[in-house]
Each structure stands twice: as structure tokens, then as C-alpha cells.
Amino acid sequence: MLKFILLRMAQAIPVVLAVITVTFFLVRAAPGGPFDSEKAVLPEVKKALEAQYKLDVPLTDQYLGYLADLADGDLGPSFKYPGRSVNEILASGLPVTAELGVYALCFALFIGVLAGILAALRPNTKQDYVPMTLAMIGICMPSFLLGPILILVFGIYLEWLPISGWGDLPGDKILPSITLGSAYAAYIARLSRAGMLEILSQDYIRTARAKGASDSRVVFKHALRGGLIPVIAFLGPAFAGLLAGSFVVETIFQIPGLGRFYVQAAFNRDYTMILGTTVFLSVLIVIFNLISDVLAAWMDPRLRTQFSKAK
């Protein structure tokens, strides 16, 4: 298992480095700059600002300097929030974004696994067609469309739930979590169905049923661990995707997470904020992918064997 983890980590390093490099040069190649605004800035002032943030040195030197600071865990100062570093800004918005991601993932797991198991128990029947049709709708419906629909129905027409904010009341978190987690619930439902169908067709499952085991016993004692391996493998990129994809939902529901800083940084050409958020999310994606791969390999040793042979 240790060799498996080390190999996966060795793969992750060049991926993160490639993301940093591409993002750095793409941001610098975009039109405009962090000190361009509707109100003209005096050339002397602009030159002083560029010198302060080391934007007056060659681009390659800026890149190497950024990598050196990044190695020390320093994401740099924000250009649009004077006196605040990118580390501080990320730390202030991350708890809210992470909380939203956890709620959305819990919703997606509960709905997706339940729908997948029910569909797999009765394939090619209404019990299969209905949840899989809803799953396809969930995959096709983007969050920027689902969110306003939920707000219109449950917030305005029925007046059951608040339509914006992120307070201490549980009701504040229901609509954003459903909006963010619905697409992932649909993917998990389809993965659960496929995994469970494969396991339920195995000989030992037929033997258990021949001995009179009930559906619930067959599912929870014999089939669930193997059937959910595809879901376990999907959880890493899913949670990372929930964090990275929460920006739209945070904007719709006015949630004070990382999304507002990232969106504003894109408009303001805040180089360090864009880079810092991208690097941070990239590292999270790599970490969660690694965790999901390790869990999947722990549940199914064949995956470790296949990975080792591939190397």
C-alpha cells in the first residue's frame, strides 16, 4: 500500500506544477492589469505599485520568485485588498465553502446511493427507470438553472425556506446544498447502480439468495462494500469539484465563501488572488483524488495490483 501511495504522490507533483505554470502565464497574458481602472492612475504611482509588487521585473523572474514563495507556503499579497495576504483571504472564506461542500456531499451520497441501490435491485422496471431518469435530469440541469427554480418554488411561492444568506439556522443551508449536490447525486446514483449490478450478478450473491437471504441482508452484508467501490473512487474528485464548483451557488445564494473573492479577483485582475485560489483548489483536488484512490485500493486489492502492473 505504501508503494501505491508514493507512486500516486509522484504523479501528483507534475500535475500541480503544470497547473501553476499554465495559470501563471495565462493570467499575465490576459488584457489589462491589477492597477488598471476607470479612473486613470498617474504613471509615477503605477510604476511605484508595480515595483512594490515586483511586477517590474522580467516575467520569468516573477515566475521563479512565485515558485520560491509558494514553496514556503506564501501565496503572496492581494493586489486589491491592501494589507491582506491571499493566505488570510482564503482562510476567511474556506470554512463556509467547505461547510457547504460537506452538506452538498452528504445530500449527494444519501440520495445517490439510495437511488442506485433501489434501481439495481429491480433492473429494467419502474423502480429502475424512475430514479435513473431523474438522475439524467440532474446531470443535465446546471446549478445556475436549478438554484433559481428552487428559490422561486420553495423561497418565494411556498415561503418555506430562506433564499439567501448563510446563518446559523438549518434552513439557510438546505437550498444551497441541494443546488450544489444534485448533479453529484445523479452521478453517484448511476455509479451505485452500475457497481451494485455487477456485484449482484456474482455467484456468491446467488448463493446467498438461494439460502433465503433477504434483499436487505444481501445488499448490506454481501454486496454493498464491493458495489460502492466506483462511488468511493468518485468521492475524491467529487468533493474537490464541490469546493471548486461552489462559486456559482455562492453567488446565487449570497454566501460569503471563497467564490466571491475568486470572481472579484477575475474581474479585478488580482493576479495573486487568482493564482492562489487556483493553486489551492488544485492541491485539494490532487489530495482528495489520492485519498479516494487509497480507499478504493484498500477496499479492492485488485486495483493496487493493476496499478503496479501498469507501472
N, C-alpha and C positions, 0 to 999 in steps of 0.2 A: 504493500500500500504506500509506503514511503517513497519508493521509486516512482510510483504512479503520480503522487502529488508533486514531486520535484520536476518531473517531465512536464506536467501541466503548467507549473510556475515558469519553467524555462520558455514555454510557448508564449506565456502572457507578456513577458518583458518586451519583446519586439513589437507586439501589438500596441501596447501603451505608448511606446516611443514613437511609433508611426502616427498614432492619433495626435500626440503632442506636436510633432513636426508639421503634419498637414494642417492642423488647426492654426498653428502659429503663423505660417506663411499665407494661408488663406485670409486670415483676419487682417494681416498687414497689407494684402493686395486689394482689399475692398476699398471702394471710393470713400473719401472723407477721412477724418481723423478724430481723435478724442477731444481736441480743442477747437474743432470747427462748430460753429453755432450760427444762429440767425443774426446775433449781434457780433459784429466784427471785433476780433481781438487784435490789439496792437502787435506789430511784428516783434517788437522787443519782448513783450510779455509772452507771446507764443514761443519765442526762442528760449526764454528762461524756463518755461514749463517743460519744453522738450528736453532741456539739459537736466532739469530736476529728475525727470523720469527716464533718463538715459535713452531718449528717442533720437538723439542727435548723432549717435554712433552708428557704424555700419550694421546692416541687418543681421549678418552672420554673428557679429559680436553680441548683438541683442539676444539672438537665439541661444548662443552658448552661455551667456550670463543668466538667461532664464532657466536653462537646464541646471546650472550650478545652484541657483536659489531653490529650485524645485527639489534638488537632492537633499537640501536642508529642511524641506517641508515648508518653505516660504513661497506662497503664491503671489506675492507682490502687493503693492498698494493699489487701491482702486483709483482710477482717474476721475471719476465722477462723484466719489464720496470722500472728500479730503479728510485726512486724519484717520481713515479706517482702512484696514487691510482686507484683502479678499478672504483671508482665513476667518476674520471676525464676522464678515458678512455671511459667509457660508455657515458658520456656527450658529448664527442667529436664525437663519431660515431653515436649516436642516431638520430640527426636531419636528416642526409642523409638517414638512414634506414627508419625513419618514413615518410619522403617525398616520398620515393619510394613506401612504403606501401600504402600511401594515393592515389597516382596516379594509382597504380595497382587496388585498391579497386574501385575507380571511373570508371575505364575501365570495371571491372568485373560487377559492378552494371548496367552500361548503356547497355552493350551488353547482360548480362544475363536476366535482367528484360524485355528488349525489345523482345528478342528471346522467353522468356517464355510466354509473353502476346500474341504474334503473333501465337505461337503454340496452346495456349489454345482457341483462337477464332475459329480456324478451326481444331479440333482434327481429327486424322486419315486421314489427307490429306497431300499433299506435303508441305503445309505451316507448318505442324506439324512435318513431318518426317525429313525434311532437317535440321532445327535448332537442333532438338534432336539428330540426327546423328552426327552433328558437336560437340554438347555438349559431347557426349560419347567419341568422338575422343579427345576432350580437356581434359577430365578426365583421359584418358588412357595415354596421352603423357606427360612425365615428363619434368620439366623445363630444365634439363641438356641436353635434346634432342631438345626441341623446340628452346632454345636460339641459339645454333649453326646454326640451319636451318634458323632462321630469319637473323642472321648475314651473312650467306652465300648468301641469296637471296637479302635482302634489303641493306646490307652493302657492299658486295663485287661485286656481279653481277650487280645489278642496281645502286649501289653507291648513294642511296637516303639518307641514314641515317648513322651517325657515329656508329662504332661498339664497342667503349669502352669509358670510362670516364664518368664524371658526372659534366658537366659545367653549364654555365648559359643559353646555347641555348636550346630551347624546344626540338630540335631533339635528344639531348643526352638522353632524358628521355623516348622516345617512345618505343624503342625495349625492354629495361629492364622492363618497366611497362606492356607491352603486354605479355612478357615471364612469369612474375610473376603472372599476373592476369588472364591468360587464363583458368587455371584449376578452379579457383573460379568462373569465368564467367559461366563455364559449370555447376557447381553445382547450382549456382543461377538460371540459365535458367530452370533446371529441377524442382527446388523448386518453382519457379514462375509459371511454367506450372501446377504443381500439386495443388498449392494453388488457382490459378485462376479457374481451372476446378471445384474445389469443390464449390467455391463461385458462379460461373456462372450457376451451377445447382440448386441454391436455388430458392424458389418460388418468392421472391421479384425481382429477376433478370428477371424471366419470365414475371412478371407483368410489369416491366419497358419496356421490349421489346414489349409486347402486346400493350402498349400505344404508340409505334412508336419511342422509343428512339434509336438513332444510336449506332453503336458499340463503338465509341469513348466516347459517353456520358455514356453508360453502364459501360465501363471499368473505366473511370476516376472519375465518380461521385458515382457509386454504388459498384463496385467490387474491386477497387484497394486496398483500406485500408485493407479489410479482406483477400484479396488474397495474399498480401505481408507479412502477419504475419510470415510464415515459413522463409522468407528471412530475416526479422528483427531478428528473433531468431538466424539465422545463422551468422549475421554480426559480433557479438562479437568474437566468435572463428575464424571467417574468418580473421578479421583484425589482431588478435593476431597471427594467422597462417602465415599471410603475413609477419609480422615482424620476426617471428621465422624461416620462410622458405626462407627468402631473402638471406641467406648466399650463396647458390649455385649461384643465379643470380648475386650477388655482385662479386663473384669470376669470373664468365664468362665474365662480362662486366667491370671488374676492377673498381668497385665502392667503394669509401672509407667509408664504413659504418661499422656496428658492426661485419659483417661477417668475415672480415679479422682478427680482434682481436680474435674472438671466434675460428676460425680454427687454427690460430697460437698458441693459448693457449692450444688446444688439443694436438698439436704436441710437445709443449714445457713443458707439464705437469705443466702449470701455474695454480695451484690449485685455488687460489683466483679469477683468471680471469674466469675460467670455472664455479666456483660456483656463482660468482657474476652475470655473464651473464644469467645463468640458472635460478637463483632466480628472477632476474629482469624480464625475459620473462615469468616466471610462474606467477608472480604477475600481469603482463599485461594481460595474458590470463584470470585469475580469474576476473580482473576488467572488461574487455570487455565482458566476459560471463555474469557478473552481469548486466551490462548496457543493453545488448541485452535482457536479461530476463525481466528487468523492462520495457523496451519499448514494448516488446511483451505483457506483462501483462496489460500495460496501453491501448494498442490497443484492447485487448480482455480480459475483466474482468473474463471470464470463466477460464482462466489459473490461475489466483490468487485463485479462488475458489477450483480448482482441487489441487493446490499445498497445500493449507491449509488443505484440507481433507486428503491428503496423510500424512501430519504431525500428 
